């Protein structure tokens, strides 16, 4: 059950807030980089702050030459801390 709805966001809204293309965000979600926390109808709902942090990591790590697979491992490892 979602209680604090202010921290949840759809991919469309995240695209507007982050400047990323919605299709790019959907790709990252399909690859497991963005974690869906709920579904309303067919719309995925994501944690706003966590998703923005992951997007910052993706940009930083891609600039460092990491593949999306390596970035996913990094993100998953950070989530376990």
C-alpha positions, 0 to 999 in steps of 0.5 A: 500500500502506498502511503506517501504519494508525494514521493512517487512518480510516473515515467512521464512525470519523471521524464518532465522533471529529469529531462530524460526522454520517456522512451529512454526511461522505459528502456532503463526500467525494462533493463532493471535500472529503474525499479517499479514500486507499484502499478496503477492500471497499466502505468508504472509508479516509481520512487521519485528520489531513488529514480532521480539518484539512479539517473544521476548515477547512470549519467556519471557512470556512462561518462566514465565508460561503463556499460549499462550492465556494469551500471546495473550491477553498481546500482544493485550493489548500492541498493543492498547497502 
